[in-house]
Amino acid sequence: MDLNALRREFTSQGISREQMNENPFTQFEQWIQQASDADLTLPNAMSLATSNEDEVSIRTVLLKTFDNKGFVFFTNYNSKKSQQIKQNPKVALLFPWLDLERQVKISGTVEKISTLESIKYFSSRPKDSQLGAWASSQSSSISSRQALLMQFESMKNKFKQGEVPLPDFWGGYRVVPQRIEFWQGRENRLHDRFVYIKQGEDWVIERLAP
């Protein structure tokens, strides 16, 4: 396969400094709304990079909420990503909205959200998804898919009456950003890049070379 033949010229109109909102979260809200309006597949899907002293890992997770405090996702607190976060709370996020010739890159630190916030989100999930959280010991080795399905059926039987409670090993993390970069593809690979950098309580905006 000739990967060099996979070329595409970026033809978007581009973005200027005057178009960028002073608040990066407002700017992000505008872009993710436009991604949703464009019917992109899972516009809230984001790559999450974590690391420890031995390795760097990356995977796709779903953004579930955001505000001026940061970007929230949910996971098993015993998973590999969580173990790496315990050792190194510095992480990075990437939203690859390539059909719009856009990317958003975020770097910052992670903190757990409150149990109350996790309960609120967990209770909104479909019951089978709630049971799946109980059934999966995320990132651990399992003997077969059948073993996983048997564990799922066991949890279904255990919680067949009433509501499914929040597992004590499951909940949300908030990525508190220090840098948020908005990337817009342009012709001749002369892309537009604007980065918001946190300085104290304020955000400073800079244009970056492509």
ChimeraX attribute file (.defattr): number of C-alpha atoms within 10 A of each C-alpha:
attribute: neighborCount
match mode: 1-to-1
recipient: residues
	/A:1	5
	/A:2	5
	/A:3	6
	/A:4	6
	/A:5	7
	/A:6	7
	/A:7	7
	/A:8	8
	/A:9	11
	/A:10	18
	/A:11	13
	/A:12	14
	/A:13	10
	/A:14	18
	/A:15	17
	/A:16	11
	/A:17	13
	/A:18	7
	/A:19	9
	/A:20	15
	/A:21	13
	/A:22	15
	/A:23	14
	/A:24	22
	/A:25	17
	/A:26	13
	/A:27	15
	/A:28	19
	/A:29	13
	/A:30	13
	/A:31	19
	/A:32	17
	/A:33	14
	/A:34	14
	/A:35	20
	/A:36	14
	/A:37	10
	/A:38	12
	/A:39	10
	/A:40	15
	/A:41	11
	/A:42	12
	/A:43	20
	/A:44	18
	/A:45	17
	/A:46	21
	/A:47	17
	/A:48	20
	/A:49	19
	/A:50	23
	/A:51	21
	/A:52	16
	/A:53	8
	/A:54	6
	/A:55	8
	/A:56	11
	/A:57	12
	/A:58	14
	/A:59	11
	/A:60	13
	/A:61	15
	/A:62	16
	/A:63	19
	/A:64	13
	/A:65	12
	/A:66	15
	/A:67	11
	/A:68	11
	/A:69	11
	/A:70	18
	/A:71	19
	/A:72	20
	/A:73	20
	/A:74	19
	/A:75	17
	/A:76	21
	/A:77	21
	/A:78	15
	/A:79	17
	/A:80	16
	/A:81	22
	/A:82	16
	/A:83	16
	/A:84	22
	/A:85	21
	/A:86	15
	/A:87	12
	/A:88	15
	/A:89	17
	/A:90	20
	/A:91	20
	/A:92	21
	/A:93	25
	/A:94	18
	/A:95	20
	/A:96	18
	/A:97	22
	/A:98	12
	/A:99	11
	/A:100	16
	/A:101	17
	/A:102	22
	/A:103	18
	/A:104	21
	/A:105	17
	/A:106	21
	/A:107	20
	/A:108	18
	/A:109	17
	/A:110	21
	/A:111	16
	/A:112	16
	/A:113	16
	/A:114	12
	/A:115	14
	/A:116	11
	/A:117	12
	/A:118	19
	/A:119	16
	/A:120	11
	/A:121	16
	/A:122	22
	/A:123	14
	/A:124	10
	/A:125	11
	/A:126	10
	/A:127	15
	/A:128	13
	/A:129	12
	/A:130	20
	/A:131	24
	/A:132	18
	/A:133	21
	/A:134	23
	/A:135	18
	/A:136	16
	/A:137	16
	/A:138	16
	/A:139	11
	/A:140	9
	/A:141	7
	/A:142	12
	/A:143	7
	/A:144	8
	/A:145	9
	/A:146	10
	/A:147	11
	/A:148	16
	/A:149	14
	/A:150	12
	/A:151	17
	/A:152	19
	/A:153	15
	/A:154	15
	/A:155	19
	/A:156	19
	/A:157	11
	/A:158	11
	/A:159	14
	/A:160	10
	/A:161	8
	/A:162	6
	/A:163	10
	/A:164	18
	/A:165	13
	/A:166	20
	/A:167	16
	/A:168	10
	/A:169	13
	/A:170	18
	/A:171	23
	/A:172	22
	/A:173	21
	/A:174	21
	/A:175	25
	/A:176	19
	/A:177	22
	/A:178	15
	/A:179	19
	/A:180	24
	/A:181	22
	/A:182	22
	/A:183	22
	/A:184	24
	/A:185	23
	/A:186	19
	/A:187	14
	/A:188	9
	/A:189	12
	/A:190	13
	/A:191	20
	/A:192	20
	/A:193	22
	/A:194	22
	/A:195	20
	/A:196	21
	/A:197	18
	/A:198	16
	/A:199	10
	/A:200	7
	/A:201	5
	/A:202	11
	/A:203	17
	/A:204	14
	/A:205	20
	/A:206	13
	/A:207	14
	/A:208	12
	/A:209	9
	/A:210	13
